[in-house]
Amino acid sequence: MVEEEEKSSQVLYNRLVVSRFDWQWLAPHPRLSLLESRYVWIPDGEDWGGLNDRHVVLPRKWADLYWGGWQLLVDGAAGKLVQQAAAPQILSPDDPHLRSVVEFSSERWLAARLRSS
């Protein structure tokens, strides 16, 4: 989608700002000039063992990793990343029923992709 827009407008983006449609803004978005442009900016919270996937400000060069999760799965290139994202989590060391739970979420999958590069 971004590449199509860049081609049709003949403008190359250097940063992207994306929010999920169900994200609610309770205050104005921080000015981009306050956010260092070489970093991926993701809000704290709602990360479910990974990275919050509800809003992001990221350099353009990270877009394929951020949105490319499905393609990695389809191409079969995601093996190690899926293993990392679905690694067992110790929820409660004292309760044998909660000792090791394998949890896979979009937030953990996002974290594995971004941390891979």
N, C-alpha and C positions, 0 to 999 in steps of 0.2 A: 504494500500500500504506500509506504513512504517513497520507495523507489519510483513508483508510477507518478506520484505527485512531483518529485524532483525532476523527472524527465519532462513532464508536461509543462511545468512552470520554468524549467531551465534554471532552477535555484537549488543549490545543494545545502541542506541543513547541516549545522554543526552540532546542534543539540535538539533533543526531542523531549517533550513534556506530555505524559499520557496519564489519564485517570480512568479507572473503570467507570462504567455508566452508573453504578450504584454507590459511588463514592459521594459523600456529602461534605461540602466545604462549609466550615463554621467560621472561617476567617479568610481574608484574602491570601492568595498564594504568595510565598516569599518572592521578592524580585530575583530574577535569574542572576543579576550582577552580584548578589550576595552568596551565590552557590558556586564554588570553584568548578570550572567547566571540565576538568579532567576526571572528575569523580561521578559515580552513579549515586544519586540522592534518592533514598527510599525512606518513607516515614517509619518510625518505631511502632511496634505493636502489631497485633494481628498477624504475626509471622508464622505461627504454628510449626516451630522448629526450623524454619527457613528464613525467607525474606518476604516482607509484606509485598503483595502483588497488586495492590489497589491503586497505587500512584507511583510514578517515577519521573525523575529528570535525569537524562543520561546523555553522554556523548554519542553522536551519530554512529561512530565506529562500533559501539556495543549493541546496536539495534538488532542485528542478526542473532546474537546470543540471547538477548532478552526475549525476542519473539519467536526464535527458531526452535523451540522445544519440540513441537510436533514433528518438524522435519527431521530432527535428530532421531526421534523414535521410529519414524517411517523408514528412514535410510538404514536403520540398524547400527548407527554410529553412537548410540546412547548407552551401551552396556555398562561401562564403568560408572558413568554419571548416575544412572538409575540405581546402581548398587549403593553409591554414596548417599543418594537422596532417600533411599528406603532402608538405611542402616538401622539396626535395632536401637531403641531408645530405652534407657532405664528410667522408668517413671517413679518407682518406689523401691529402693533396695531391700526394704523390710517385708514387702508383700510379694510372695512368689507369683501371684497372678498378674501383678503389674510390673514384674521385674524386667521383662524384655518384651517390648511391643514393637512390631514393625509397622511403621506409619509412613505412608506416602501421600504427599499433598502437593498442590501446585506451588505452594510457598517453598517447600523443600526442593522441588525440582528446579525452580528458579535459582535458588541459592547454589545448587550444584553446578548449574550452567555458568553462572557469573563467576564463581570461584575457580572454574576450570581454566580460565585463560590468564 
